[in-house]
Amino acid sequence: MAAEKVTNIGLEEVKLDEDDWLVTVGFSRPWDYPSQEDPARAVLFMLPRAEGTPAREYKVVRVDAATGEVRGMALRQENA
């Protein structure tokens, strides 16, 4: 995800689900910031936007509780 220049990275939630830790991480991408400019240009060039509050995306990382091995990553569902 480094190529997407994510910002505002934050640990949102950690919970144990049977044998796995579910770790939710929130972040923003450059095109998530409000802009007065052409949104297509902002996405194409991944330009950061300083105006307003950016949207956030959330990923849930599933980690084996015994070994610490990452088992997977998925988008957090809105009703989760």
C-alpha positions in Angstrom: 0.0 0.0 0.0 3.0 2.3 0.1 2.6 3.2 -3.5 -0.8 4.6 -2.7 0.7 7.1 -0.3 -1.7 6.4 2.5 -1.9 8.9 5.4 -3.7 9.2 8.7 -2.9 5.6 9.6 -4.5 4.5 12.8 -5.2 1.4 14.9 -8.9 1.3 15.2 -9.8 -2.0 16.9 -8.3 -5.3 18.0 -10.3 -8.3 19.1 -9.8 -12.0 19.5 -11.9 -14.2 17.3 -11.4 -17.8 18.3 -7.7 -18.5 17.2 -7.1 -15.2 15.4 -6.6 -11.6 16.3 -8.7 -9.3 14.1 -6.8 -6.0 13.8 -8.6 -3.1 12.1 -6.5 -0.3 10.6 -7.9 2.9 9.3 -6.3 5.2 6.7 -6.8 7.8 4.0 -5.6 7.9 0.5 -4.7 11.1 -1.4 -7.9 11.0 -3.4 -10.0 10.7 -0.2 -9.5 14.4 0.5 -12.2 16.9 -0.6 -11.0 19.0 -3.5 -12.2 21.9 -5.6 -10.0 20.6 -8.5 -10.9 18.0 -11.1 -11.3 14.7 -9.1 -10.2 12.6 -12.1 -6.9 14.5 -12.1 -6.5 14.0 -8.3 -6.9 10.2 -8.7 -4.7 10.0 -11.7 -1.8 11.8 -10.0 -2.6 10.7 -6.4 -2.5 14.3 -5.3 -3.0 15.0 -1.6 -5.8 17.4 -0.6 -5.6 19.6 2.4 -9.1 21.0 2.4 -11.7 19.4 4.7 -11.7 16.1 6.4 -10.7 13.1 4.3 -12.7 9.9 3.9 -11.3 6.9 5.6 -11.0 3.3 4.6 -10.7 0.4 7.0 -8.9 -3.0 6.6 -9.1 -5.9 8.9 -5.9 -8.0 9.2 -6.4 -11.5 10.5 -3.4 -12.7 12.6 -2.9 -16.2 14.0 -3.0 -15.7 17.8 -0.4 -18.5 18.4 2.2 -17.8 15.7 1.7 -14.1 14.8 1.4 -15.1 11.1 -0.8 -12.9 9.0 -3.6 -15.0 7.5 -5.3 -12.4 5.4 -6.6 -8.9 5.0 -10.0 -7.6 3.9 -12.1 -4.5 3.7 -14.1 -3.9 6.9 -17.8 -4.3 6.2 -19.9 -1.3 7.1 -22.2 -3.3 9.5 -19.3 -5.0 11.2 
